[in-house]
């Protein structure tokens, strides 16, 4: 799996394809920092099982 770096305005983002969706991570105004974060995140995804946490409301959380 490969990710990419996107620039919107003055901010760089790391884009990771996870299944059919893409996860966008805001990095900041520095491209070198975005490249470093991209390498770290791809390594983290390949090193072990990745699990995207489902967003729940507080009411659902309180019921559980």
N, C-alpha and C positions, 0 to 999 in steps of 0.2 A: 504494500500500500504506500502511496505517495501523497503528500500534502502539497499545498502551494501557499504562496504569499501574495496577498492582494493589498492594494493601496486604495483607500477611499479618502479623498481630501489629503490631509497631512498625517493620517493614521494608518499604520500597517496592521494587517490581520493575518493570522495563520488559519488556513482552511483545511480541515481534515475530513476526508470522505469516510463516513461510518455507516455501512450498509447503504441503503438508498438515500440517506440524508447526508448533509454536510454540517460539521460543527465549526463555527467561527469563533476564534479566540482573539480578543483585542490585545495588541501588544504595545503599541505606542508609536512615536514618530521616528524611531530608529530602525533601519532595515537590517543592520547587523544583529540587533536584538531579536528581530522577527525570525531571522535565519537560525539563531541559537534555540529559540523556543520551538521552532518547527522540528529540528533534530531531536530535541528532548521528548517532544510529544509523540513523534513517530516511534522512537525507541521504547517509550512507555507502552504504547499500544501493542508493539510486537513482543515485549518481554513477558506479558502475562495476560490473563483474561481481562478484557475490558468490559465494563458494564455501565451503560448510561443510566443514570438515576431518573426515575419517572417523577415529574413534577406533580405534587399533590397540594391540595388546599389545606389550610389549618384544620378545618372541620373534618376532613377525611383522616388527617393524621390523628386528631383527638379521638375519633371513633375507634381507631386501631389500638 
